[in-house]
Amino acid sequence: MFQAVVFDMDGLMFDTERMIQRSWDVVGVQMGFGKMGKDIYHTLGLNNAQREQYFKDTYGEDFPYLEFRENYRAEVHRVTMERGTPVKKGLYELLEVLREKGLRLAVATSSSYESAKRLLEEAKVFAYFHAVVTGNMVERSKPAPDIYLKACEALGVSPEYALALEDSYNGIRSAHAAGMKVIMVPDLLTDSSCVDALLYGKVESLADVAEFLQ
């Protein structure tokens, strides 16, 4: 039924969303704004420009977003150097199953290409993917369908024959709007009631996706 599978990255392949959430708490306190980790629930799937606008809308136009971004990225880097970036359960097993099935694979992430390539190479999974499409390659970010349409185009597959794996509401809406089937693998967001009508399936981990496709 499927010719391709397109992966989101943060929160889906890597447990980076929790690392970012923790860094926002730490840096928010350091900068005098208090713990800001709760704000991540409003920014999942957004690109950098959209995220900056959220913080200015929430904390005022004078919010020093560039300083905040530099500080929280430094905190994430510090923790990563100490502990590495956690890989989500079942990622390696799923990639092997999909490779054996001969499916074409892509990544569609709102992160930058440099960040995505670094994470994929560190986890030794970059070679599995035929295409990596990032937020700076499209005009409109999730929930617009652009990034998933571009990923399908890069793979040479019609969206109706491609499966998307997502953890965020914006990502689910993006893939569905592109005409793809979507499986939700929850991360920070667990209540799928607002997107249930858009889902092809919902599983607990990437390992379950492999079973779903067998």
C-alpha positions, 0 to 999 in steps of 0.5 A: 500500500505504501511506497514511502515513509516520511519521519518527523524528527524532534520528539519522534525520532529523538527525545529532544523536545524534553531536552528543550523543555528543560532548557527553557525552564533553566534559561527562563529562570536565569533571564528573569522570566521564570520557568518557560518549559510550559511554552513548548506545548504551544510551539511544537512543529513551528519554525524559528520565525513562528516560534519567535512570534509566539514568544513576543506575543506572549512575553511582549515585543521586547522579549530578547528572543535571540538571546534566549535562543542562544542561551537555551541552545547552549544549555541543550548542547551542554547536556548533549555533550554530557549525556548524548541525544536520546534516541526514541524507542524502536527507531533502529528496528523500524528503519531496518524493517522499512529498508527490508521492505524497500520503501523510500524514506525521508525526514520532514522537520522544522529544524534547520538542515545543519541541526537535522544532519548532525543529529541523524549522523550522530545516531548513525541513521542518516544513510537510511534516508533518501531525502531530508527536508527542513524548515528553511527549505519551504515558505510555509511551516507546519501545519501548512502542507508544504514540507510534506509535499516537498518530501514526497516530491523529493522521494518521487512518490505521490502523497497518497502512497506515503505514510507520515509519522508525527508526534505533534498536532501541527505536524499531523495537520501538515501531513494530512493536508498534504494528502498523506496517511498519518500515524501519531506516535505521542511524545509531549502531546498525548491527547489526540482527540483534536486530531483523531479524525485525521489519523490513520493510526496511533501507536505508543512507540516506533517499535509499534509502527513496525508491527503495524506495517508487518 
